Amino acid sequence: MLVWINGPFGGGKTQTAYELHRRLPGSVVCDPEHVGFGLHRMTPRPLRGDFQDLAAWRHGVREVLDLVLRKHGGPVIAPMTLVNAGYFDEVVGRLREDGHEVRHFALLAERATVLGRLRERGWGRGVRWDSFAVAKLDECLDRLRAPEFAEHIRTDHLPVPDVATRIAHVAGLAIEPNLDGPVRRRLRRYAVSLRHVRFD
């Protein structure tokens, strides 16, 4: 089974993915963003745009996920913002057509909540108001409310471990209980954030 975790940038997708991975034995996280980062590194900075607009990204993500779903025995978790309905069909729809079970979840929250998370993610440096994440926020929230992007999960007042538990239950996956206290939960969150810091 593929569990695709959608949502706006700063919506908690990666944190939720790694919480699921921690509590779902045999699961693996396949982050489609890495395909995009690779394509950006091959492209001079002035030519870099939204890597999702590259057919190579959409084909590459679908091909890699198809391979992992066919060869890996456990749940496959993909955290990725994908709000273009055509691109969504090209990747997720095609995987379904190929016979894979895909469960899709869109993590939604109020705009102010997501901006607060982006500030927190900035490690005290605040939010760059011209940043890609902020520039795309309203579009993401608007598009993800559409029925084709269900199932929707409101996360304004739902901590990451509870979001992961809900996803697992809806998807019919046996998830281990969360035994972390507040300190360990915060340390895990920082560890995941540190692993995803990019310098290019």
C-alpha positions in Angstrom: 0.0 0.0 0.0 1.1 3.5 -0.8 0.1 6.2 1.8 0.5 9.6 0.0 0.5 12.5 2.6 -0.4 15.7 0.8 -0.8 19.2 2.3 0.6 22.7 2.0 4.3 23.4 2.6 4.7 23.5 6.4 1.6 21.4 6.9 3.3 18.6 8.7 3.6 16.0 5.9 7.2 15.0 6.6 6.8 14.9 10.4 3.7 12.7 10.0 5.4 10.5 7.4 8.3 9.7 9.8 6.0 9.2 12.7 4.1 6.7 10.7 7.4 5.1 9.7 8.5 4.8 13.3 5.2 3.1 14.3 4.5 1.0 11.3 6.8 -2.0 11.2 8.2 -2.8 7.8 7.3 0.6 6.4 9.5 2.8 4.3 9.5 6.6 3.4 10.0 7.4 -0.3 10.1 11.2 -0.5 9.3 12.4 -4.1 11.0 15.7 -3.3 14.4 14.0 -3.6 13.7 13.4 -7.3 13.0 17.1 -7.7 16.1 18.1 -5.8 18.2 15.9 -8.1 16.7 17.6 -11.2 17.3 21.0 -9.7 21.0 20.2 -9.0 21.3 19.3 -12.7 19.9 22.6 -13.8 21.6 26.0 -13.6 19.9 28.2 -11.0 18.4 30.7 -13.5 16.6 27.9 -15.1 15.1 26.3 -12.0 11.4 26.6 -11.6 8.8 24.3 -10.0 10.3 20.9 -10.6 6.8 19.4 -10.6 6.4 21.1 -14.0 9.0 18.8 -15.4 7.7 15.6 -17.0 10.9 13.9 -15.8 9.8 14.5 -12.2 6.3 13.1 -12.6 7.5 10.0 -14.6 10.5 9.4 -12.2 8.3 9.6 -9.1 5.8 7.2 -10.6 8.4 4.8 -11.8 10.3 4.7 -8.5 7.1 4.3 -6.4 5.9 1.5 -8.8 9.2 -0.3 -8.3 9.1 0.0 -4.5 5.4 -1.0 -4.3 6.1 -4.1 -6.3 9.3 -5.1 -4.5 8.9 -3.9 -0.9 6.7 -5.9 1.4 5.5 -3.2 3.7 3.7 0.2 3.6 5.3 2.9 1.4 4.9 6.4 2.7 5.2 9.4 0.3 5.0 12.9 1.8 4.6 15.4 -1.0 2.6 18.5 -1.8 0.8 17.8 -5.1 -2.1 20.2 -5.9 -2.2 20.2 -9.7 -5.0 17.8 -10.5 -3.5 16.8 -13.8 -0.1 16.0 -12.3 -1.9 14.2 -9.4 -3.7 12.0 -12.0 -0.4 11.4 -13.8 1.3 10.1 -10.7 -1.3 8.9 -8.2 -4.0 8.0 -10.7 -1.6 6.0 -12.9 -0.3 4.1 -9.9 -3.9 3.2 -9.1 -4.5 2.2 -12.7 -1.5 -0.1 -12.5 -3.2 -2.0 -9.6 -1.5 -0.4 -6.6 -3.5 0.4 -3.5 -3.1 4.1 -2.8 -4.5 5.9 0.2 -4.3 9.6 -0.1 -4.6 12.1 2.8 -4.5 15.9 2.7 -3.4 17.6 5.9 -5.3 20.9 6.1 -5.1 23.7 8.7 -5.9 27.4 8.9 -3.6 29.8 7.1 -2.3 31.3 10.4 -1.6 27.8 11.7 0.6 26.9 8.7 2.4 30.2 8.8 3.2 29.6 12.5 4.6 26.2 11.6 6.7 27.8 8.9 8.1 30.3 11.3 8.9 27.5 13.7 10.6 25.6 10.9 12.8 28.6 10.3 14.7 27.9 13.5 13.9 31.4 14.9 14.7 33.2 11.6 11.1 33.8 10.9 9.3 33.4 7.6 10.6 34.9 4.4 7.4 36.4 3.0 8.7 36.0 -0.5 9.5 32.3 0.0 8.1 29.6 -2.2 6.2 28.0 0.6 4.4 31.2 1.6 3.8 32.2 -2.1 2.1 28.8 -2.7 0.2 28.6 0.6 -3.2 30.0 -0.5 -3.2 28.1 -3.7 -2.4 24.9 -1.9 -5.1 25.3 0.8 -7.7 26.2 -1.8 -7.0 23.3 -4.2 -6.6 20.7 -1.5 -10.1 21.3 -0.2 -11.4 19.8 -3.5 -13.1 16.4 -3.2 -10.5 14.7 -5.5 -7.9 15.4 -2.8 -9.8 13.7 0.0 -9.4 12.3 2.6 -9.0 15.6 4.4 -7.6 15.8 8.0 -7.8 19.0 9.9 -4.5 19.4 11.9 -4.9 22.8 13.6 -5.3 21.2 17.1 -4.1 17.6 16.3 -0.5 16.7 17.3 1.5 14.7 14.8 1.3 11.4 16.6 -2.5 11.7 16.5 -2.5 12.6 12.8 -0.4 9.5 12.2 -2.7 7.3 14.2 -5.7 8.6 12.3 -4.1 7.9 9.0 -3.2 4.4 9.9 -6.6 3.6 11.2 -8.4 4.9 8.1 -5.9 3.0 5.9 -6.4 -0.2 7.9 -2.8 -0.4 9.0 -1.8 -1.8 12.4 0.1 1.0 14.1 2.1 0.7 17.3 1.1 2.9 20.2 2.8 6.2 20.7 4.7 6.0 24.0 6.7 9.3 23.6 6.3 12.0 26.2 6.5 15.7 25.3 10.3 16.0 25.5 11.0 13.0 23.4 8.3 14.1 20.9 10.0 17.5 20.5 13.4 15.9 20.1 12.1 13.6 17.4 10.5 16.6 15.6 13.8 18.5 15.7 15.7 15.4 14.5 13.4 15.0 11.5 13.7 18.7 10.7 17.5 18.6 10.8 17.6 15.6 8.4 15.7 17.7 5.9 17.7 20.9 6.0 18.9 21.9 2.5 21.8 24.2 1.7 21.3 24.6 -2.1 
